């Protein structure tokens, strides 16, 4: 395996980058963070000091022009994902871009302008956590029988009007922010794409964003995903996979703590209170580090990634169909 390291530049001082992703990248064996940029040089310099990053830039363009940078992490607000990712890729950088990768599928299709030799990945870090890999392994083993349904819940409370998640014109709302996770989870576990969706959406009359949504997705062959996401209910998250023989549950599916063990339970239903379920404990793992390491190894030519631009566009098509169903009041094909 290569001893080289991918040199990263961080695009903006967004909280997700400062608190989770950049520290995760810094722990990756094949990564080093060499620069951070902000439209406010002072903010970039402060962030660089806090995280021990050597260089700070007062514009995104300066970051893209730095010949010492191999890859860019883009955690900007949703409406800037595509234009800044395309700009970075055309400047010769590989790009890890936060989810959702675009405002809609048409927006995401502009990513095809990126040079084909540049890696562009939508940052669904859950796909790199061992608990998700183990869940899929169990499903593939047949222990659950025929997997027929995935139930998911992902909620939190945030009614701050200044928060980007509550600004509809730049891609705010619960479906875009967290509804994309159950969709990704189902695509990952079913190993297929949904055929059609139907949604029930309730919007905040102040922000115009969806604050509560229930979605049913038909994956064909009798398989269904149903999930609830909300930006204004008590924090909660769970994923259950229901098969003809047993049920699998991921206890903390999306925000698995990096310094704590995680758990998967497999329950045959022998006891309705779950007391006879088998419990598998997985070691503590920083899924942001795992994501960065996989990305770095792909950049170094060690191991290709199974996902890229076309996968991100496919994900956006599902989100588009959910919003279209809200307007149509019924089923919409993906």
C-alpha positions as CSV (number, residue, x, y, z in Angstrom):
1,X,0.0,0.0,0.0
2,X,1.2,3.5,-0.8
3,X,3.0,5.5,1.8
4,X,2.0,8.8,0.0
5,X,-0.6,11.1,1.5
6,X,-3.4,13.0,-0.2
7,X,-3.1,16.7,0.6
8,X,-6.5,18.3,1.4
9,X,-7.9,21.8,1.2
10,X,-11.0,22.6,3.2
11,X,-13.5,24.9,1.5
12,X,-15.0,27.2,4.2
13,X,-15.2,27.1,8.0
14,X,-18.7,25.4,8.1
15,X,-19.5,23.8,11.4
16,X,-19.7,20.3,10.0
17,X,-16.2,20.6,8.6
18,X,-14.7,22.2,11.7
19,X,-16.3,19.9,14.2
20,X,-16.4,16.5,12.5
21,X,-15.1,16.1,9.0
22,X,-11.8,17.9,9.0
23,X,-10.7,16.3,12.3
24,X,-11.7,13.0,10.8
25,X,-9.6,13.7,7.7
26,X,-6.7,14.6,9.9
27,X,-6.8,11.1,11.5
28,X,-6.7,9.3,8.1
29,X,-3.4,7.5,7.6
30,X,-3.2,8.6,3.9
31,X,-4.4,12.2,4.4
32,X,-3.1,15.5,5.5
33,X,-5.0,18.8,5.7
34,X,-2.7,21.5,4.3
35,X,-5.0,24.5,3.8
36,X,-8.4,26.0,4.6
37,X,-10.3,28.8,2.8
38,X,-13.0,31.3,3.7
39,X,-14.3,34.4,2.0
40,X,-13.2,36.0,5.2
41,X,-9.5,35.6,5.6
42,X,-9.7,36.2,9.4
43,X,-12.1,33.3,9.8
44,X,-9.8,31.1,7.7
45,X,-6.8,32.1,9.8
46,X,-8.7,31.4,13.1
47,X,-9.9,28.0,11.8
48,X,-6.4,27.1,10.7
49,X,-5.0,28.0,14.1
50,X,-7.7,26.0,15.9
51,X,-7.2,22.9,13.8
52,X,-3.4,23.1,13.2
53,X,-3.7,23.7,9.4
54,X,-0.6,25.3,7.9
55,X,-2.2,27.6,5.3
56,X,-5.2,29.9,5.2
57,X,-6.8,31.6,2.2
58,X,-9.2,34.5,1.9
59,X,-10.9,33.1,-1.2
60,X,-12.0,29.8,-2.7
61,X,-10.1,30.6,-5.9
62,X,-6.8,30.8,-4.1
63,X,-7.4,27.4,-2.6
64,X,-8.2,25.9,-6.0
65,X,-5.0,27.4,-7.5
66,X,-2.7,25.9,-4.8
67,X,-0.6,23.3,-6.6
68,X,0.1,21.6,-3.3
69,X,-3.5,20.5,-2.9
70,X,-4.8,17.2,-4.3
71,X,-8.3,17.1,-2.9
72,X,-11.0,19.5,-1.7
73,X,-13.6,19.0,0.9
74,X,-16.7,21.1,0.1
75,X,-19.1,21.7,3.1
76,X,-20.7,24.9,1.7
77,X,-24.5,25.4,1.8
78,X,-26.4,23.2,-0.7
79,X,-26.7,25.8,-3.5
80,X,-22.9,26.1,-3.7
81,X,-22.2,22.4,-3.8
82,X,-22.3,22.0,-7.6
83,X,-20.6,25.2,-8.8
84,X,-17.7,25.0,-6.3
85,X,-17.2,21.3,-6.9
86,X,-17.1,21.8,-10.7
87,X,-14.7,24.7,-10.3
88,X,-12.4,22.7,-8.0
89,X,-12.5,19.6,-10.3
90,X,-11.7,21.8,-13.3
91,X,-8.7,23.2,-11.3
92,X,-7.4,19.6,-11.1
93,X,-8.7,18.7,-7.6
94,X,-10.6,15.6,-6.5
95,X,-13.7,16.6,-4.5
96,X,-15.5,15.2,-1.5
97,X,-18.7,17.2,-1.4
98,X,-21.3,17.3,1.4
99,X,-24.7,15.9,0.9
100,X,-27.1,16.5,-0.7
101,X,-24.8,17.1,-3.6
102,X,-27.2,19.5,-5.4
103,X,-30.5,21.3,-5.2
104,X,-32.1,18.9,-7.7
105,X,-31.1,16.2,-10.2
106,X,-30.8,18.8,-13.1
107,X,-28.4,20.8,-10.9
108,X,-26.5,17.6,-10.1
109,X,-26.2,16.7,-13.8
110,X,-23.8,19.7,-14.2
111,X,-21.3,17.6,-12.3
112,X,-20.7,15.7,-15.5
113,X,-18.7,18.7,-16.6
114,X,-16.0,17.6,-14.1
115,X,-12.9,16.0,-15.8
116,X,-13.4,12.3,-15.9
117,X,-10.1,11.6,-14.2
118,X,-11.2,13.6,-11.1
119,X,-12.9,11.7,-8.3
120,X,-16.1,13.4,-7.0
121,X,-17.9,11.7,-4.1
122,X,-21.0,12.7,-2.2
123,X,-20.1,12.6,1.5
124,X,-22.5,10.0,2.9
125,X,-20.1,8.9,5.6
126,X,-22.4,6.2,6.9
127,X,-21.5,4.0,3.9
128,X,-18.0,3.7,5.3
129,X,-18.9,2.8,8.9
130,X,-18.4,-0.9,9.8
131,X,-21.9,-1.2,11.3
132,X,-23.4,-0.5,7.8
133,X,-21.0,-2.9,6.1
134,X,-21.9,-5.5,8.7
135,X,-25.6,-4.9,8.3
136,X,-25.4,-5.5,4.6
137,X,-23.2,-8.6,5.2
138,X,-26.0,-10.0,7.4
139,X,-28.6,-9.3,4.8
140,X,-26.6,-10.9,2.1
141,X,-26.1,-14.0,4.3
142,X,-29.8,-14.7,4.2
143,X,-30.2,-14.7,8.0
144,X,-33.0,-12.2,7.8
145,X,-34.8,-14.2,5.1
146,X,-36.3,-12.2,2.3
147,X,-35.8,-8.6,3.2
148,X,-39.1,-6.8,2.6
149,X,-39.1,-3.5,4.5
150,X,-36.8,-0.8,5.9
151,X,-38.2,1.5,8.5
152,X,-36.3,4.6,9.5
153,X,-36.6,7.7,11.7
154,X,-34.3,10.7,11.7
155,X,-35.3,13.8,13.6
156,X,-33.9,16.8,15.4
157,X,-35.1,20.2,16.6
158,X,-33.9,23.4,15.0
159,X,-36.1,26.5,14.5
160,X,-33.3,29.1,14.2
161,X,-34.2,31.3,11.2
162,X,-30.5,32.1,10.6
163,X,-29.6,28.5,10.2
164,X,-29.0,27.4,6.6
165,X,-31.2,24.3,7.2
166,X,-34.2,26.7,7.6
167,X,-33.6,28.7,4.4
168,X,-35.7,27.3,1.6
169,X,-34.1,29.3,-1.2
170,X,-30.6,27.7,-0.7
171,X,-31.8,24.1,-0.2
172,X,-32.9,24.0,3.4
173,X,-35.5,21.7,4.9
174,X,-35.6,18.2,6.5
175,X,-35.8,16.1,3.4
176,X,-32.7,17.6,1.9
177,X,-30.8,17.7,5.2
178,X,-31.6,14.3,6.7
179,X,-34.2,12.6,4.5
180,X,-31.4,11.8,2.1
181,X,-29.9,9.5,4.7
182,X,-32.7,6.9,4.9
183,X,-32.8,7.0,1.1
184,X,-29.1,6.3,0.9
185,X,-29.4,3.6,3.6
186,X,-32.2,1.8,1.6
187,X,-30.3,2.0,-1.7
188,X,-27.2,0.7,0.1
189,X,-29.0,-2.2,1.9
190,X,-31.5,-3.2,-0.9
191,X,-28.7,-2.7,-3.4
192,X,-31.2,-1.3,-5.8
193,X,-33.0,1.9,-6.8
194,X,-36.6,2.9,-5.9
195,X,-39.2,2.8,-8.6
196,X,-41.7,5.3,-7.2
197,X,-42.4,7.3,-4.0
198,X,-45.3,9.0,-2.2
199,X,-44.8,11.6,0.5
200,X,-46.8,13.6,3.1
201,X,-45.1,16.8,3.9
202,X,-45.8,19.6,6.5
203,X,-44.1,22.9,6.0
204,X,-43.1,25.7,8.4
205,X,-45.2,28.7,7.6
206,X,-42.3,31.0,8.6
207,X,-39.5,29.4,6.6
208,X,-41.3,27.6,3.8
209,X,-39.1,24.5,4.6
210,X,-40.4,21.0,5.2
211,X,-40.2,20.4,8.9
212,X,-42.0,17.0,9.0
213,X,-42.2,14.4,6.2
214,X,-43.3,10.8,5.8
215,X,-42.1,9.0,2.8
216,X,-42.9,5.6,1.3
217,X,-40.6,4.3,-1.5
218,X,-41.4,1.2,-3.6
219,X,-38.1,-0.6,-4.5
220,X,-39.9,-3.3,-6.5
221,X,-40.2,-7.0,-5.9
222,X,-42.3,-6.3,-2.8
223,X,-39.6,-4.2,-1.0
224,X,-40.5,-1.0,0.7
225,X,-38.7,1.9,2.5
226,X,-40.7,4.0,4.8
227,X,-39.2,6.9,6.8
228,X,-40.0,9.9,8.9
229,X,-37.7,12.9,9.0
230,X,-38.3,16.1,10.9
231,X,-36.4,19.3,11.8
232,X,-38.7,20.3,14.6
233,X,-39.3,17.2,16.8
234,X,-37.2,15.6,19.5
235,X,-33.9,14.2,18.4
236,X,-34.2,10.5,17.4
237,X,-32.8,8.1,14.9
238,X,-33.3,4.4,14.2
239,X,-33.1,2.0,11.2
240,X,-34.9,-1.4,11.2
241,X,-34.6,-3.9,8.4
242,X,-37.5,-6.4,8.4
243,X,-37.1,-9.8,6.7
244,X,-39.2,-12.9,6.5
245,X,-37.1,-14.7,9.2
246,X,-35.7,-11.9,11.4
247,X,-35.4,-8.2,12.0
248,X,-32.1,-6.2,12.1
249,X,-31.8,-2.9,13.9
250,X,-29.0,-0.3,13.8
251,X,-29.3,1.6,17.1
252,X,-27.4,4.8,16.1
253,X,-27.5,4.6,12.3
254,X,-26.5,8.1,11.2
255,X,-24.6,9.9,13.9
256,X,-22.6,7.1,15.4
257,X,-20.2,8.6,18.0
258,X,-16.6,8.2,17.0
259,X,-15.4,7.3,20.5
260,X,-18.1,4.7,21.5
261,X,-19.1,1.2,20.5
262,X,-22.1,0.8,18.3
263,X,-24.7,-2.0,18.3
264,X,-26.7,-4.0,15.8
265,X,-29.4,-6.4,17.0
266,X,-30.8,-9.3,15.1
267,X,-34.2,-10.5,16.4
268,X,-36.1,-13.5,15.2
269,X,-39.2,-12.4,17.0
270,X,-39.1,-15.3,19.4
271,X,-39.8,-12.8,22.2
272,X,-41.9,-9.7,21.4
273,X,-40.0,-7.6,23.9
274,X,-36.7,-8.3,22.1
275,X,-35.1,-10.0,25.1
276,X,-33.9,-12.9,23.0
277,X,-32.4,-10.9,20.3
278,X,-28.7,-11.3,19.4
279,X,-26.7,-8.2,19.9
280,X,-23.5,-7.5,18.0
281,X,-21.1,-4.8,19.3
282,X,-18.8,-3.1,16.9
283,X,-15.7,-1.2,18.0
284,X,-15.6,2.6,18.2
285,X,-15.0,4.1,14.8
286,X,-14.9,7.6,13.3
287,X,-16.9,7.3,10.1
288,X,-15.5,10.6,8.8
289,X,-12.0,9.1,9.1
290,X,-13.1,6.0,7.3
291,X,-14.6,8.1,4.6
292,X,-11.5,10.2,4.2
293,X,-9.2,7.1,4.1
294,X,-11.3,5.4,1.4
295,X,-11.4,8.6,-0.6
296,X,-7.6,9.0,-0.2
297,X,-6.9,5.4,-1.3
298,X,-9.0,6.0,-4.4
299,X,-7.1,9.1,-5.2
300,X,-3.8,7.2,-4.8
301,X,-5.1,4.5,-7.1
302,X,-5.1,1.8,-4.4
303,X,-8.8,1.0,-4.3
304,X,-11.6,2.5,-6.4
305,X,-14.8,3.8,-4.9
306,X,-18.1,2.2,-5.8
307,X,-19.9,5.5,-5.9
308,X,-19.4,8.7,-7.9
309,X,-21.2,11.4,-9.8
310,X,-23.9,9.1,-11.3
311,X,-24.7,7.7,-7.9
312,X,-25.2,11.2,-6.6
313,X,-27.5,12.1,-9.5
314,X,-29.5,9.0,-8.8
315,X,-29.9,10.0,-5.2
316,X,-31.1,13.5,-6.2
317,X,-33.7,12.0,-8.6
318,X,-35.3,10.3,-5.5
319,X,-35.4,13.6,-3.6
320,X,-37.0,15.3,-6.7
321,X,-39.7,12.6,-6.8
322,X,-40.5,13.1,-3.1
323,X,-41.1,16.9,-3.7
324,X,-43.1,16.1,-6.8
325,X,-45.3,13.7,-4.9
326,X,-45.9,16.4,-2.3
327,X,-47.3,18.7,-5.1
328,X,-49.1,16.0,-6.9
329,X,-50.6,14.4,-3.8
330,X,-49.9,10.8,-5.0
331,X,-47.3,8.4,-6.3
332,X,-44.5,9.7,-8.5
333,X,-42.1,7.6,-10.5
334,X,-38.4,8.1,-9.8
